[in-house]
Amino acid sequence: MSVHSIRPSKTIAIVGAGFAGLSSARVLSELGHDVVVYEKAPDVGGVWSATRRYPGLKTQNNKGTYALSEMPMPKQYPEWPTGEQVQSYLENYARTFDLMDRVHCDTEVIDAAPTPTGGWDVTTKRTDAAVHGDEPVTNTEHVDHLILASGIFSEPFVPAFDGADVFLAAGGQIFPAGDLHSLDQVDGKHAIIVGYGKSACDITVEVSTVAASTTVVARELLWKLPRKIRNLVNYKFIMLTRLGEGLFRYHSVNGVERVLHAADSTIADSMVSSVGSVTTKQLGLKTLGLVPAGSFADIARSTVSLVSEGFFEGIADGTIAVRRETTIVRLLEKEGYPQAELSDGTVIRADVVLAATGWKQNIPFLSPDVLRRFTDDNGDYVLYQQIHPVGVSDLSFAGYNSSFFSPLSAETSALWIGSLLGGNHTLPSDDDMRTSVAERLAWMRERTNGNHARGTNIIPFSVHNIDETLDEIGINVSMLTRAKQWLFPVNPSDYRGIVKTLKKRIQG
């Protein structure tokens, strides 16, 4: 083990003011560091910012599991809060822990460069300058440590459609799903939604209420999980417990998981298949011709998508059309209208194409040289514990462990960073870390068919990651609490005392 010798107090810059950025600011300021947060949006919230919310956006988790440890979601919130409510919760969190003075909104990081003596020179630009008719103002500050909490869902991916120029010239529109902020943008128009994930299906339901026609073009159908199985059992008891997670084989199995995965995972596979059978019948997938290929266990291959309320009902009543295993071959103008030619040979009217096709895991403000130092030959990030970029000093990632409990996962990343900076734990050697990360990435690539977001998507192994992160700093919840989590959903409040415990250790 190599000792990571660091002064007790640091100046720290955090990029991003979503769950990861704000919880990092909370933890690290509590531990005595001088923290500043840069957020290019005009408000805190990250993916929940008003600038990125689409109509109908709700959480996928219930409010009891989608929160930070020191502040539950408000009791008056519905079971699945809206995007606006989540943003309000985060703003309240920032105010409660006196973080707002540390957060600089409308401020984009445009360059971050390591310096020869350690630390980083961080250059920012005011993003609201053009609004006020001013010249963009840039500023460079030196910090001891840089934390990237800008997220793996920060830059939408929009396919380069063949014929897009002709399509646009004919009056068609193409934009990412997150840029749909009002249904007026699609009112009375023929709309195509590309994708079949949660955001694609959420948007489809909303668009179908005002559009002339609504068509989903899905390259691959994904399994969906109802919010309530048999309309009775909340899915949180199926997927948001240690037992639910344990049904999917981790790269190593211990304890109860050995039983679940004995004899070629007979017990686990049987339990997962039974949920799949119930779900298929409940959603009427066979009748609709929308049973995905593969097995229901594929639901956790790289992500889990809940059913969007009204989606399958819209398909049944004809207001929503789904073209499965289909792609857009090219966009064109025909008979004076913008249209789309699909891979099944059909041509349909398309005034608007909404791309809900995923995200790019880019970090535009880091130089290619810095990126190469912690990126492997497959383009995956070499992050020890999903946090530390092996080979780069004074840099950490928070929230690059997308999970069922993303707020809590991000918060445990912040605790790990605080522990490292405070000398509570040390890093293994670079060689040991590289070996560990390489083995994990190879396993992730294989089990997800490469759909692991450059190694940042850890679903469904959320609690495994939380345990590994906290065990390394030597502070985890009790065995009794972990036993309870086998049958009941993980409650972030169970972890609320860890920052105080860590603070005492560092000070002691």
Secondary structure, DSSP 4 states (H G I P E B T S, - for coil): -B-----S--EEEEE--SHHHHHHHHHHHHTT-EEEEE-SSSSS-GGGSTTTPPTT-B-SS-TTTSSBTTBPPPTTS-SS-BHHHHHHHHHHHHHHTT-GGGEE-SEEEEEEEE-TTSSEEEEEEETTTGGGTPPPPEEEEEESEEEE-S-TTSEE-----TTHHHHHHTT-EEEEGGG---GGGTTTSEEEEE--SHHHHHHHHHHTTTSSEEEEEESS---EE-SEETTTEETHHHHSSHHHHHTS--SS--THHHHHTHHHHHHHHHHHHHHHHHHHHHHTHHHHT-PPSS-GGGGGSS--EEPPTTHHHHHHHTSSEEEET--EEEEEEETTEEEEEETTS-EEE-SEEEE---EE---TTS-HHHHHHTB-TTS-B-EETTTEETT-SSEEESS-SB-TTHHHHHHHHHHHHHHHHTTSS-B--HHHHHHHHHHHHHHHHHHHTT-SGGGTB-TT-HHHHHHHHHHHHT----HHHHHHTTTS---GGGGTTHHHHHHHHHH-
